Each structure stands twice: as C-alpha cells, then as structure tokens.
C-alpha cells in the first residue's frame, strides 16, 4: 500500500478490541480484517438471496398458483 492511498480513521477502543478477535494471524492489519469482513458479508448476502429464491420456487410448487406478493417479507 502506498502512502498516498492510506487514510486515518477514528475507532472506539471497543471496536478495535472486537477487530482484534477477527485476526487470522498476528501481523494481520485492521485493513485486511475489515476487507475480509466486507467480503464475508457480501457472500452471506448472496447466499441468503440464493436460498430465498430456491425456497420461493419450492413454495410456489407446493401452494400451486396464487398470490405470492407477501413472500418477500415472509
């Protein structure tokens, strides 16, 4: 990482302590930890969407034809 691409942010001590618990190795930077967390959130969101779509198709099979407008908020 070059000097020009680095910024400083302020974090509460409790956030820093929480981030330390996510370290995979001793010298892992907070930037690496945060990027890993962001990637995991994206993957979890994609998985949730995939499962929801699969469930929606199965429920349509089970319920037959009908109004499914409330399915997204179920």
N, C-alpha and C positions, 0 to 999 in steps of 0.2 A: 504494500500500500504506500503510495507516495504521500509526502507531506501535504500536498495541495488537496488531496481527497479525504483528509481526516478532519473531523469536526469534534467539538466537545459538547457533551450533553450533561445535564444535571439529573442524578437519580437519587431517590431517597435511599438511605442506608439499608432499609428493609428490602428494597428491590435488588440492590447489589448482593445482599446475602442470599436472596432467592435465586438469582442468576448463578451464584457460585455452586448451588446444588445441581445445576444442569451441566456442569463441566464434565466432558468426557475424558479429558486428560489435563494434567496440572497446568500446562502453559497455554491452554486454550484461551483466546481473547474473548472479551464480552461481545465484540462484534461478531465473532464466529458463533457464539452461543445464541445471540439474537437471530442471526440468519438461519440457524438450524431450527429454532422455534418457529420462525415465519414459514419455513418450508413445511414443517410438520402440520401447521395449521392449514396450509393450502391443501396438503394431501388428505387431511382429515375431512375437510370440506368437500373435496372431490369424491371421497369415499361415501360420505353421507348422501350426497346428491345421487350417486350411482345406486345405492341401496334403496333410497326413496323411490326412484324411478322403477326399479325392479319390483318393489312392493306394490306400487301403484298398478303396474300391469297385472300382477297376480290378483289383486283385489278386484280389478275390472273383470277378470275371468271368473272369479268366484261370485261376484254380485250380478253378473250379467250387464245388460245395458241399463243405464240410469244416469242420474246427475252426480258427478264427481267433483263439483265445484269446491266443496269443502275439504277435499283430500289434502291439498297443500298445507292447510293449517291444522291437520289432524295430528 
